[in-house]
Amino acid sequence: MTAVPKDRLVTIYGGSGFIGRHVVRALVRSGWRIRVAVRRPDLAHHLQPLGRVGQIHAVQANLRYPDSVARAAEGADALVNLVGILYESGLQTFGAIQAQGAATVARIAAEAKAQLVHFSAIGADAESRSAYARTKAAGELAAFAQAPAAVVLRPSIAFGPEDDFFNKFAAMARISPALPLIGGGKTRFQPVFAGDIAAAVNAVLDGRARPGTIYELGGPEVRTFEDLLRLTLREIDRKRLLLPLPFPIARIQAFFLEWLPKPLLTRDQLILLERDNVVSDAATREGRTLQNLGISPTSLEAVLPTYLSRFRKAGQFSRPAA
Ligand SMILES: NC(=O)c1ccc[n+]([C@@H]2O[C@H](COP(=O)([O-])OP(=O)(O)OC[C@H]3O[C@@H](n4cnc5c(N)ncnc54)[C@H](OP(=O)(O)O)[C@@H]3O)[C@@H](O)[C@H]2O)c1
């Protein structure tokens, strides 16, 4: 790893989120000064202990307000855009955040001559029926149009202590006798450790990526949705029925769940589940993967036990021998 010249400043939009805290930790270790740009800086205090005194600073920025984005970029050598949403809510629409918001950050990166790392997702597709996937594709296009040397990172589903997938299903298993095998559970994923994603950001800012390139980030193994639920149940040592939930029925359920303030499932997410979420052959062939950034991906088995153990029944601390 090359030492970062003293006082280099990176602004991380969305740095208070799940992947964000791993990125902050990785860049702190490399010596960056960090400016975390979020809508509620008061909610980013959990990041302070990750750095030395004064190394991490939170400022207010909302991707829907370009002036706030520009203020947060002042004096920065690099910008990392981690802002993304899984469902729409009020003014937080996919278009406003993942397409226009991405374009705003990229324009400001270009004006400030700052290096840009933009977060997209495997499955980004301009032709998709999913608004999430379409706006992720639009965000990538906008990033390259404004800042041609940008590097785009597209993770598969990410895992780590605060993730949205394994924690959600482990919590569900605690209270429900069955877990849903959405669409039959056949969708394939390549879960990637959030710490490895953060290492990828560090590698890009360290000059180890090809400018103007999309990297696809996946873990060491491809697993089906059903495999992942079984693995979760094994980790928390609980037996639950896996109930096949065909897509048409899941869509009806999602229609109602979408009314919740924080929906468990949406119809847009179901469209994403119709396609595998794995690193493409093209990315492997063309050298656009984690390994090509010098990172050896971490396995699920190495990390899941460190945070799913809290979902075990009281008094159970380790998995009984097989
Ligand atoms: N997690 C995964 O499995 C996964 C997989 C593929 C791709 N990705 C992509 O990776 C990126 C990071 O994901 P994540 O899981 O870390 O997401 P996350 O935990 O939901 O974090 C999103 C961050 O964006 C901020 N944010 C939301 N709306 C904003 C706005 N209008 N202006 C400024 N900040 C805003 C949030 O903070 P406030 O709400 O407090 O403002 C939060 O810090 C996203 O682009 C996501 O699409 C994630």
The ligand as a Tripos MOL2 file, in Angstrom:
@<TRIPOS>MOLECULE
LIG
   48    52     1     0     0
SMALL
NO_CHARGES

@<TRIPOS>ATOM
      1 N1        -25.4230   -3.1680    0.8980 N.am      1 LIG1
      2 C1        -25.4140   -3.9050   -0.2140 C.2       1 LIG1
      3 O1        -25.6050   -5.1390   -0.1730 O.2       1 LIG1
      4 C2        -25.1460   -3.2460   -1.5400 C.ar      1 LIG1
      5 C3        -25.0740   -4.0650   -2.6920 C.ar      1 LIG1
      6 C4        -24.8490   -3.4600   -3.9220 C.ar      1 LIG1
      7 C5        -24.6860   -2.0900   -4.0170 C.ar      1 LIG1
      8 N2        -24.7560   -1.3260   -2.8900 N.ar      1 LIG1
      9 C6        -24.5930    0.1250   -3.0310 C.3       1 LIG1
     10 O2        -23.5590    0.5600   -2.1620 O.3       1 LIG1
     11 C7        -23.8780    1.8720   -1.6610 C.3       1 LIG1
     12 C8        -23.8490    1.8630   -0.1300 C.3       1 LIG1
     13 O3        -24.7680    0.9040    0.3390 O.3       1 LIG1
     14 P1        -25.1140    0.7250    1.9020 P.3       1 LIG1
     15 O4        -25.6510   -0.6390    2.0480 O.co2     1 LIG1
     16 O5        -23.9840    1.1990    2.7290 O.co2     1 LIG1
     17 O6        -26.3350    1.7550    2.0340 O.3       1 LIG1
     18 P2        -26.9440    2.4250    3.3840 P.3       1 LIG1
     19 O7        -26.4830    1.7020    4.5970 O.co2     1 LIG1
     20 O8        -28.4080    2.5440    3.1510 O.co2     1 LIG1
     21 O9        -26.2790    3.8670    3.3900 O.3       1 LIG1
     22 C9        -26.7110    4.8590    2.5050 C.3       1 LIG1
     23 C10       -26.1360    6.1770    2.9480 C.3       1 LIG1
     24 O10       -26.6700    7.2060    2.0970 O.3       1 LIG1
     25 C11       -27.0920    8.3050    2.9080 C.3       1 LIG1
     26 N3        -28.1530    9.0260    2.1900 N.ar      1 LIG1
     27 C12       -29.3930    8.5840    1.8540 C.ar      1 LIG1
     28 N4        -30.0420    9.5370    1.1820 N.ar      1 LIG1
     29 C13       -29.2030   10.6000    1.0730 C.ar      1 LIG1
     30 C14       -29.3060   11.8710    0.4710 C.ar      1 LIG1
     31 N5        -30.4150   12.2990   -0.1540 N.pl3     1 LIG1
     32 N6        -28.2320   12.7020    0.5540 N.ar      1 LIG1
     33 C15       -27.1020   12.3350    1.2080 C.ar      1 LIG1
     34 N7        -26.9570   11.1280    1.7970 N.ar      1 LIG1
     35 C16       -28.0040   10.2790    1.7350 C.ar      1 LIG1
     36 C17       -27.5340    7.6390    4.1980 C.3       1 LIG1
     37 O11       -27.4740    8.5270    5.3090 O.3       1 LIG1
     38 P3        -28.7660    9.3500    5.7850 P.3       1 LIG1
     39 O12       -29.9940    8.5440    5.4070 O.co2     1 LIG1
     40 O13       -28.5680    9.4740    7.2640 O.co2     1 LIG1
     41 O14       -28.6530   10.6350    5.0700 O.co2     1 LIG1
     42 C18       -26.4440    6.5700    4.3660 C.3       1 LIG1
     43 O15       -25.2860    7.1550    4.9370 O.3       1 LIG1
     44 C19       -25.2410    2.2290   -2.2420 C.3       1 LIG1
     45 O16       -25.0730    3.0020   -3.4020 O.3       1 LIG1
     46 C20       -25.8380    0.8830   -2.5980 C.3       1 LIG1
     47 O17       -26.7690    0.9640   -3.6560 O.3       1 LIG1
     48 C21       -24.9860   -1.8630   -1.6490 C.ar      1 LIG1
@<TRIPOS>BOND
     1     1     2 1
     2     2     3 2
     3     2     4 1
     4     4     5 ar
     5     4    48 ar
     6     5     6 ar
     7     6     7 ar
     8     7     8 ar
     9     8     9 1
    10     8    48 ar
    11     9    10 1
    12     9    46 1
    13    10    11 1
    14    11    12 1
    15    11    44 1
    16    12    13 1
    17    13    14 1
    18    14    15 2
    19    14    16 1
    20    14    17 1
    21    17    18 1
    22    18    19 2
    23    18    20 1
    24    18    21 1
    25    21    22 1
    26    22    23 1
    27    23    24 1
    28    23    42 1
    29    24    25 1
    30    25    26 1
    31    25    36 1
    32    26    27 ar
    33    26    35 ar
    34    27    28 ar
    35    28    29 ar
    36    29    30 ar
    37    29    35 ar
    38    30    31 1
    39    30    32 ar
    40    32    33 ar
    41    33    34 ar
    42    34    35 ar
    43    36    37 1
    44    36    42 1
    45    37    38 1
    46    38    39 2
    47    38    40 1
    48    38    41 1
    49    42    43 1
    50    44    45 1
    51    44    46 1
    52    46    47 1
@<TRIPOS>SUBSTRUCTURE
     1 LIG1         1 GROUP 0 **** ****
